[in-house]
């Protein structure tokens, strides 16, 4: 039996850890995990105040003891972002030990400030060894997210009606990494035979997740104050964003409108050029449409409201920061009615 080599990566720590757990469980099977698995983290690579990947290679080259195979898990490999630092591992992958299954995890350890991209040479070496490079994150874009959700639901052995799926997506928002845990609970409660409606799912979803900034600005533009305030609270509470971060998002959005106002931009292409937007012109199209909808006076008023809120958050008023933003969002939304 040839060695299994897997490189896992992804931007969500919860999903990545789940993928590592599932991969190791699959490799161990009915074996004794305590005898089969060796897991190394960033601390294991530290020697003489520097980090070396040699301990991982040594573990991978060690034959199994009392078991037919050995599973070696290299966690927190983001520390090794250069070809030189990866050299011993790249050399090992040219001729991996048949009795070692190797799980490599590209993630940030506690001592690393920033995680870089997976080095191309590492991905190529894994592929050349007959291994897989697997992204454990959630795909970007609505279509990618929807397909990912469908795959997770199917893997959990559940059947969800369209309304239940929509409710889950809306409720979890940016916190879709909570989905596998919610689905596991639903599976243990209902099993695979029942097609679940939204009302069946609601008691199990917990607190509403965060939302991206564009959902707040979309709600403001809709003129629906209740919806805008709900999005604001989700950003502040579930999202963990502070008040100045939310204010910056609102300011950036309205600054685009101010930059377009009076320019006479004829279409989204011209608007994108004026705003310095590259790639998709969709954001420019939205900004141009909103600029025309509000007009000069209301855009100017929105900037005044944002400026006053900035002063209030910096101590110009005794009102709580949450209340300052609630008033701001309500007034900005009122301008769109």
C-alpha positions in Angstrom: 0.0 0.0 0.0 1.5 3.3 -1.1 1.8 6.3 1.2 -1.0 8.9 1.4 0.2 12.5 1.2 -2.3 15.3 1.7 -1.8 19.1 2.0 -4.7 20.9 3.6 -5.2 24.6 3.6 -8.0 27.1 4.1 -8.8 30.5 5.6 -11.3 29.3 8.2 -9.6 27.8 11.3 -12.8 25.8 12.3 -13.3 24.2 8.9 -9.6 23.5 8.5 -9.4 21.8 11.9 -12.4 19.8 11.0 -10.9 18.7 7.8 -7.7 17.6 9.6 -9.7 15.7 12.1 -11.7 13.9 9.4 -8.6 13.1 7.3 -6.8 11.6 10.2 -9.8 9.6 11.3 -10.1 8.2 7.8 -6.4 7.2 7.7 -6.5 5.6 11.2 -9.7 3.7 10.5 -10.0 1.0 13.2 -6.4 1.3 14.3 -5.1 2.5 17.6 -4.7 6.3 17.3 -2.4 6.5 20.3 0.1 4.2 18.5 -0.4 5.3 14.9 -0.6 9.1 15.0 2.3 11.6 15.6 1.3 15.2 15.4 3.8 18.1 15.4 3.1 21.8 15.9 5.1 24.9 15.7 6.7 24.4 19.1 8.2 21.1 17.8 10.1 22.9 15.0 11.8 25.4 17.3 15.5 24.7 18.0 18.2 27.2 19.1 15.8 30.1 18.6 15.0 29.2 15.0 12.5 27.0 13.3 13.5 23.9 11.3 11.2 21.4 9.4 13.6 18.5 10.1 11.6 17.1 13.1 8.6 16.6 10.7 10.8 14.8 8.2 12.3 12.6 10.9 8.9 11.7 12.1 7.8 10.8 8.5 10.9 8.7 8.0 10.3 6.7 11.2 8.9 3.2 10.6 5.7 2.2 12.4 6.0 0.3 15.8 3.3 -2.3 16.7 1.1 -1.0 13.9 1.2 -1.6 10.1 1.2 2.1 9.3 2.0 5.5 10.8 0.1 8.7 10.4 2.3 11.9 10.7 0.5 15.2 10.9 2.5 18.4 10.3 0.5 21.3 11.8 1.2 25.0 11.6 3.5 24.8 8.5 3.0 28.4 7.6 6.2 29.0 9.4 8.1 27.5 6.4 7.3 29.8 3.4 10.5 29.6 1.5 12.0 26.9 -0.6 15.1 26.8 1.6 13.1 26.2 4.7 11.0 23.6 3.0 14.1 21.8 1.5 14.2 18.7 3.7 10.4 18.1 3.3 10.6 18.6 -0.5 13.4 16.1 -0.6 11.4 13.6 1.5 8.4 13.9 -0.9 10.6 12.7 -3.8 10.6 9.3 -2.2 8.1 9.1 0.7 8.2 6.1 3.1 5.5 3.6 2.0 4.3 3.0 5.6 3.8 6.7 6.5 0.7 8.6 5.7 1.6 12.3 5.8 -1.0 15.1 6.5 0.5 18.6 6.0 -1.6 21.5 7.3 -0.8 25.0 6.0 -1.9 27.2 8.9 -0.5 29.9 11.2 1.0 28.9 14.5 0.7 31.2 17.6 4.2 32.7 17.1 3.6 33.6 13.4 2.4 37.1 12.7 0.9 36.5 9.2 0.1 33.4 7.1 1.3 33.6 3.5 0.1 31.7 0.5 0.9 28.0 0.1 4.3 27.9 -1.7 3.9 26.6 -5.3 6.9 24.3 -4.9 5.2 22.5 -1.9 2.0 22.0 -3.9 3.9 20.7 -6.8 5.9 18.3 -4.6 2.8 16.9 -3.0 1.2 16.4 -6.4 4.3 14.7 -7.8 4.2 12.3 -4.8 0.7 11.3 -5.9 -0.9 13.3 -3.1 -3.7 15.8 -3.0 -3.9 19.5 -2.2 -7.3 20.2 -0.6 -8.8 23.6 0.2 -10.9 23.3 3.3 -12.4 26.8 3.2 -15.8 28.0 1.9 -15.7 29.0 -1.8 -16.3 32.7 -2.6 -19.4 34.0 -4.3 -23.0 33.0 -3.9 -22.9 30.1 -6.3 -19.8 28.6 -4.7 -21.2 29.0 -1.2 -24.5 27.4 -2.2 -22.7 24.4 -3.7 -20.6 24.1 -0.6 -23.7 24.1 1.6 -25.4 21.5 -0.6 -22.3 19.3 -0.3 -22.2 19.7 3.5 -25.9 18.9 3.8 -25.6 15.8 1.6 -22.5 14.6 3.6 -24.6 14.9 6.8 -27.3 12.7 5.3 -30.0 15.3 5.5 -32.7 16.6 3.3 -33.5 20.3 3.6 -36.3 22.2 1.8 -35.3 25.4 0.0 -36.7 27.6 2.8 -34.6 25.8 5.4 -31.4 26.2 3.3 -32.2 29.9 2.8 -32.9 30.4 6.5 -29.5 28.8 7.4 -27.6 30.9 4.9 -29.2 34.1 6.1 -28.9 33.3 9.8 -25.3 32.1 9.8 -24.2 34.9 7.5 -20.4 35.1 7.6 -20.2 32.4 10.2 -20.9 29.5 7.9 -18.1 27.5 9.6 -20.8 26.8 12.2 -22.8 24.9 9.6 -21.2 21.4 10.1 -22.0 21.5 13.8 -25.6 22.6 13.2 -26.0 19.8 10.6 -24.6 17.2 13.0 -27.2 18.2 15.6 -30.0 18.1 13.0 -28.9 14.7 11.8 -28.8 13.3 15.3 -32.3 14.8 16.0 -34.2 14.0 12.8 -32.2 11.5 10.9 -32.2 11.2 7.1 -35.8 10.3 6.4 -37.5 13.6 7.0 -37.3 16.6 4.6 -36.8 19.5 7.0 -38.6 22.8 6.8 -37.3 26.1 8.1 -39.3 25.8 11.3 -37.6 22.4 12.0 -34.2 24.1 11.8 -34.7 27.4 13.7 -34.4 26.0 17.2 -30.9 24.6 16.4 -29.1 27.5 14.7 -28.2 29.6 17.8 -27.3 33.3 17.7 -27.4 35.0 14.3 -24.0 35.1 12.7 -22.1 38.2 11.4 -22.7 39.7 8.0 -20.3 41.4 5.6 -20.3 45.2 5.3 -22.0 45.2 2.0 -25.1 43.7 3.6 -25.3 46.7 5.9 -24.9 49.2 3.1 -27.5 47.3 1.0 -29.9 47.5 3.9 -29.3 51.2 4.3 -29.9 51.7 0.6 -33.2 49.8 0.8 -34.7 52.3 3.1 -35.6 49.6 5.6 -34.5 50.9 9.0 -35.4 47.7 10.9 -33.3 45.6 8.5 -30.4 48.0 8.6 -30.3 48.0 12.4 -30.5 44.2 12.5 -27.5 44.0 10.2 -25.6 46.6 12.3 -26.2 44.6 15.5 -25.0 41.4 13.8 -21.8 43.1 12.7 -21.1 44.5 16.2 -22.1 41.4 18.2 -21.6 38.2 16.2 -19.0 39.8 14.0 -16.9 41.3 16.8 -16.3 44.5 14.8 -15.7 47.6 16.8 -17.7 50.8 16.2 -14.9 52.5 14.3 -14.6 49.6 11.9 -18.3 49.8 11.1 -18.1 53.6 10.7 -15.2 53.1 8.3 -17.2 50.7 6.2 -20.1 53.2 6.0 -17.7 56.1 5.3 -16.0 54.2 2.5 -19.3 53.4 0.9 -20.6 57.0 1.0 -17.2 58.4 0.0 -17.6 56.6 -3.3 -21.0 58.3 -3.9 -19.4 61.7 -3.1 -16.6 61.0 -5.6 -19.1 60.2 -8.3 -21.5 63.0 -7.7 -21.3 65.7 -10.3 -18.8 63.8 -12.5 -21.3 63.1 -15.2 -20.2 59.4 -15.4 -22.3 57.9 -18.1 -22.0 54.2 -17.3 -20.4 51.8 -14.9 -17.2 51.6 -16.9 -16.6 55.3 -16.5 -17.6 55.1 -12.8 -15.1 52.3 -12.2 -12.3 54.3 -13.8 -13.2 57.3 -11.6 -13.3 55.1 -8.5 -10.1 53.2 -9.3 -12.0 49.9 -9.3 -10.4 47.0 -11.2 -11.9 43.8 -12.3 -15.7 43.5 -11.9 -17.6 46.7 -12.5 -20.5 45.6 -10.4 -19.5 47.8 -7.3 -19.2 50.8 -9.7 -22.7 50.1 -11.1 -24.2 50.0 -7.7 -22.4 53.2 -6.6 -23.5 55.0 -9.8 -27.1 53.9 -9.3 -27.1 55.0 -5.7 -25.5 58.4 -6.5 -28.2 59.2 -9.0 -30.9 58.0 -6.6 -29.7 60.2 -3.7 -28.6 63.3 -5.5 -26.2 66.0 -4.3 -28.1 67.3 -1.3 -28.7 63.9 0.3 -25.1 62.7 -0.4 -23.8 65.9 1.3 -26.2 65.2 4.3 -24.9 61.7 4.6 -21.3 62.9 4.8 -22.3 65.4 7.5 -23.9 62.6 9.5 -20.9 60.4 9.2 -18.6 63.3 10.3 -20.7 64.0 13.3 -20.8 60.3 14.2 -17.0 60.2 14.0 -16.7 63.0 16.5 -19.3 61.4 18.8 -17.4 58.1 18.8 -14.3 60.0 19.8 -15.9 61.5 22.8 -18.0 64.5 21.7 -21.1 63.0 23.3 -21.9 61.0 26.4 -24.1 58.7 24.3 -22.9 55.1 24.1 -21.0 54.1 20.9 -23.7 51.5 20.0 -26.4 54.2 20.2 -24.3 56.6 18.1 -24.2 54.0 15.3 -27.8 53.1 15.7 -28.8 56.8 15.2 -26.4 57.1 12.3 -27.7 54.0 10.5 -31.3 55.0 11.1 -30.7 58.5 9.7 -28.7 57.3 6.7 -31.4 54.8 5.9 -34.1 57.5 6.2 -32.3 59.4 3.5 -33.0 56.5 1.1 -36.7 56.6 1.5 
